[in-house]
């Protein structure tokens, strides 16, 4: 085990050129994601759920909008900051109902902090969740992704309205 850690440390130092980079933590996150994806695959296989020939276009659209909205809500939402607080440090308000945070601590805490503050990173996990859920519970998943898609559209309308009001005030 020490030998493996040594290899990771040397690779991390060579990779990061002296800057702090959580290569070991990222490797752990990749391993955790692999286990998470495998668990979804096993659940689908145990249920003997047939895979569709291809995804339905509306399902893809709603899943994308839902993943986007849920990723922003979980990673940036001010109302969800208590979920991130054990792993992050508040920096500032960054937009309508959003905050900017940075990872804190070392090791697993810092890696989780990096993951939960990145909507792009969370989207990978959320896509896996939505895909697995759609295979196991298609109707319920369509209901949830539809609701989150409505929220994404409503948010876009709110932001568009605010922009128009500011433009008219000028």
Buried (B, 14 or more C-beta within 10 A) or exposed (E): EEEEEEEBEEEBEEEEEEEEEBBBBBBBBEEBBEEBBEEBEEBBEEEEBEEEEEEEEEBEEBBBBBBBBBBBBBBBBBEBBEEBBEBBEBEEEEEEBBBEBEBBBEEBBBBBBBBBBBBEBBBBBBBBBBBBBBBBBBEEBBEBBBEBBBBBEEBEEEEEEEEEEEEEEE
